[in-house]
Amino acid sequence: MKKKILIFSTACLPMIGGAEIAIKEITDRLGGDFEFDLICPRINKNLSVREQIGSVDIWRVGSGRWGRYDKFLFPWRGFNLAKEMYPNWRGGGFIF
């Protein structure tokens, strides 16, 4: 069973920037040994709520209608989604 890594990011593909490219490169290289879940705000309503790019399952939170509003509420919504995704998590394994 592969180990899981949960990533929180304020943006992800298809939006391109330095951090997004770095996340893609790292997950592509480590994809054989780990499973990745990425939680980010749904800044645009045309983006799907859930999709997979490479070895990363992307989960977007928010409505996508008000980009700044969704980004502002992302810490709370992202945390709540993470609690639903990992209900048995007991601590440890955080990298900041």
Backbone bond lengths (Angstrom), bond angles and torsions (degrees), N, CA, C in turn:
res aa  C-N    CA-C-N  psi(-1)  N-CA   C-N-CA  omega(-1)  CA-C   N-CA-C  phi
1 M - - - 1.447 - - 1.529 109.27 -
2 K 1.305 115.80 130.50 1.456 120.74 -179.07 1.527 110.71 -76.43
3 K 1.311 115.41 147.99 1.458 120.32 174.05 1.518 108.86 -75.42
4 K 1.340 115.44 151.13 1.460 120.85 -178.33 1.520 110.49 -107.24
5 I 1.314 114.55 143.09 1.461 121.42 175.80 1.517 107.66 -125.01
6 L 1.327 116.58 127.99 1.458 122.49 178.19 1.526 108.34 -104.51
7 I 1.330 116.09 126.98 1.460 122.63 -178.18 1.523 108.76 -116.26
8 F 1.317 117.03 131.90 1.463 122.57 171.23 1.525 106.97 -106.26
9 S 1.331 116.54 130.58 1.455 120.89 179.15 1.521 109.28 -144.98
10 T 1.330 117.01 144.32 1.461 119.97 178.82 1.519 112.26 -80.27
11 A 1.320 118.24 -8.86 1.466 122.09 175.65 1.522 108.36 -153.96
12 C 1.314 115.91 154.29 1.459 120.52 175.86 1.520 108.34 -152.33
13 L 1.318 115.33 175.26 1.465 119.33 -179.18 1.513 109.97 -54.50
14 P 1.273 120.55 140.20 1.458 130.62 16.75 1.519 114.73 -86.90
15 M 1.324 119.60 2.08 1.466 120.98 176.17 1.522 107.89 -77.32
16 I 1.307 116.32 128.28 1.455 120.76 -171.67 1.523 110.21 -108.35
17 G 1.306 114.99 132.40 1.456 122.67 175.12 1.519 107.68 -161.09
18 G 1.301 117.26 -179.72 1.455 120.98 -177.97 1.518 113.84 -61.74
19 A 1.328 116.81 -44.67 1.466 120.61 -178.75 1.524 111.31 -67.75
20 E 1.324 116.97 -38.46 1.461 120.75 -178.84 1.527 110.59 -66.80
21 I 1.327 116.58 -39.85 1.463 120.52 177.53 1.522 110.03 -66.32
22 A 1.329 117.41 -40.86 1.467 120.98 179.06 1.525 111.03 -63.43
23 I 1.330 117.53 -43.22 1.467 120.59 178.24 1.521 110.30 -61.32
24 K 1.328 117.56 -43.77 1.464 121.04 179.95 1.524 111.10 -62.81
25 E 1.333 117.55 -44.66 1.465 121.00 179.71 1.530 111.32 -62.29
26 I 1.322 116.72 -45.30 1.469 120.58 -178.56 1.520 110.81 -65.29
27 T 1.333 117.06 -45.85 1.467 119.61 -178.58 1.519 111.76 -68.11
28 D 1.327 118.02 -33.30 1.469 120.21 176.26 1.524 110.99 -65.22
29 R 1.315 116.98 -39.60 1.466 120.60 -177.79 1.524 112.58 -75.72
30 L 1.325 117.53 -32.74 1.467 120.80 -178.51 1.522 112.88 -98.69
31 G 1.318 117.83 3.06 1.462 122.15 -174.28 1.512 114.92 -60.05
32 G 1.315 118.95 -26.13 1.454 120.78 179.54 1.518 113.52 -73.65
33 D 1.323 117.38 -24.58 1.461 121.84 -175.63 1.524 114.07 -105.33
34 F 1.328 117.48 -17.62 1.464 121.55 -174.63 1.521 111.21 -135.20
35 E 1.335 115.36 158.10 1.459 122.51 169.96 1.525 106.71 -108.60
36 F 1.322 116.67 137.22 1.459 121.66 -176.24 1.516 110.79 -117.46
37 D 1.331 115.84 135.96 1.458 123.78 168.47 1.520 106.13 -119.44
38 L 1.326 116.29 131.26 1.454 121.36 179.49 1.517 108.28 -120.88
39 I 1.327 116.65 126.33 1.461 122.34 177.59 1.523 107.81 -110.31
40 C 1.336 115.91 129.07 1.461 121.21 179.95 1.525 109.18 -146.57
41 P 1.334 117.92 163.60 1.469 119.53 177.36 1.526 110.72 -73.79
42 R 1.316 115.21 148.85 1.470 120.83 176.54 1.529 107.03 -89.76
43 I 1.297 116.61 89.56 1.457 122.82 -173.13 1.526 111.95 -74.77
44 N 1.319 117.05 -26.63 1.463 122.02 -177.69 1.522 108.86 -126.45
45 K 1.322 118.18 132.12 1.466 120.64 -176.97 1.523 112.63 -68.20
46 N 1.338 118.49 -15.24 1.462 121.43 177.37 1.525 112.66 -78.72
47 L 1.320 117.73 -11.87 1.462 121.27 177.69 1.524 109.26 -82.63
48 S 1.318 116.10 141.68 1.461 119.66 -179.19 1.526 110.67 -72.62
49 V 1.319 115.65 156.70 1.464 121.26 179.76 1.523 110.18 -71.05
50 R 1.323 116.39 -34.83 1.459 120.30 -179.75 1.517 109.35 -141.10
51 E 1.326 115.72 136.42 1.456 120.78 175.23 1.519 108.98 -157.03
52 Q 1.311 115.50 168.83 1.454 120.70 178.01 1.521 108.32 -123.98
53 I 1.330 115.41 128.59 1.456 121.98 174.72 1.520 106.70 -124.16
54 G 1.309 116.25 113.25 1.460 120.60 -176.47 1.518 109.96 65.39
55 S 1.316 117.02 -126.04 1.465 121.44 -179.90 1.528 111.96 -98.56
56 V 1.330 117.49 14.89 1.465 121.83 -175.20 1.522 110.49 -112.01
57 D 1.340 115.87 125.41 1.464 121.26 170.59 1.519 107.10 -88.43
58 I 1.329 116.47 119.15 1.460 121.57 -177.27 1.518 109.20 -101.42
59 W 1.323 115.94 128.31 1.467 123.70 177.65 1.517 107.30 -118.30
60 R 1.317 117.24 123.33 1.463 121.18 178.95 1.526 109.42 -108.83
61 V 1.333 116.10 132.73 1.463 121.18 179.96 1.524 109.45 -110.43
62 G 1.323 115.88 146.51 1.455 121.59 -179.53 1.517 110.84 109.63
63 S 1.320 115.57 173.35 1.462 120.89 -176.47 1.518 112.64 -86.86
64 G 1.307 118.15 -26.39 1.451 121.32 -176.92 1.511 113.70 83.94
65 R 1.311 117.45 1.44 1.469 120.24 -178.69 1.520 111.96 -88.26
66 W 1.316 116.77 -34.04 1.460 121.47 179.80 1.521 107.45 -124.11
67 G 1.319 116.70 94.72 1.460 122.00 -173.65 1.512 114.41 -55.07
68 R 1.320 117.35 -47.96 1.469 119.94 -178.92 1.523 111.42 -67.33
69 Y 1.311 116.70 -37.94 1.463 121.28 179.08 1.529 110.13 -64.35
70 D 1.327 116.54 -45.51 1.465 120.19 178.50 1.525 111.25 -63.87
71 K 1.322 116.42 -37.58 1.461 119.97 178.57 1.529 111.05 -68.88
72 F 1.335 117.19 -36.37 1.462 121.75 178.22 1.528 111.07 -65.29
73 L 1.329 117.32 -40.59 1.465 121.70 -178.78 1.527 113.22 -85.24
74 F 1.315 117.19 -1.91 1.464 120.93 -176.35 1.532 114.59 -55.62
75 P 1.333 120.86 -42.99 1.468 118.39 -179.58 1.527 113.18 -57.14
76 W 1.316 117.71 -41.12 1.464 120.73 -179.00 1.528 111.37 -75.08
77 R 1.318 116.30 -47.21 1.467 119.66 -179.66 1.520 111.31 -65.71
78 G 1.319 117.04 -39.80 1.459 120.61 178.39 1.518 111.92 -64.35
79 F 1.326 116.57 -41.90 1.459 120.80 178.34 1.527 110.90 -62.96
80 N 1.333 116.97 -43.10 1.467 120.17 179.45 1.523 111.63 -64.50
81 L 1.325 117.90 -39.90 1.461 120.35 176.86 1.522 110.73 -64.91
82 A 1.327 117.26 -41.00 1.464 120.67 178.65 1.527 110.91 -62.14
83 K 1.335 117.70 -38.88 1.469 120.26 177.10 1.523 110.95 -63.13
84 E 1.338 117.66 -37.26 1.464 120.78 177.72 1.525 111.29 -70.23
85 M 1.322 116.92 -38.27 1.460 121.10 -177.54 1.526 111.97 -71.67
86 Y 1.311 117.29 -35.78 1.463 122.77 -176.34 1.529 110.10 -125.55
87 P 1.334 118.58 70.32 1.469 120.22 -175.80 1.530 113.64 -68.76
88 N 1.324 118.65 -22.20 1.465 121.32 -176.47 1.524 113.15 -100.01
89 W 1.330 117.35 10.26 1.456 120.33 -179.16 1.519 109.99 -67.14
90 R 1.334 116.53 131.46 1.463 121.32 -175.72 1.522 113.51 -114.55
91 G 1.312 118.34 8.71 1.463 120.08 179.20 1.511 111.81 110.67
92 G 1.310 114.76 163.58 1.451 121.09 -179.32 1.519 111.50 88.72
93 G 1.302 115.04 163.84 1.446 120.34 175.36 1.512 115.25 78.95
94 F 1.322 118.06 20.84 1.463 120.15 179.00 1.520 109.94 -95.44
95 I 1.326 116.06 137.81 1.458 122.33 171.25 1.513 106.62 -125.95
96 F 1.304 117.30 121.31 1.466 121.19 -179.42 1.502 110.16 -103.25
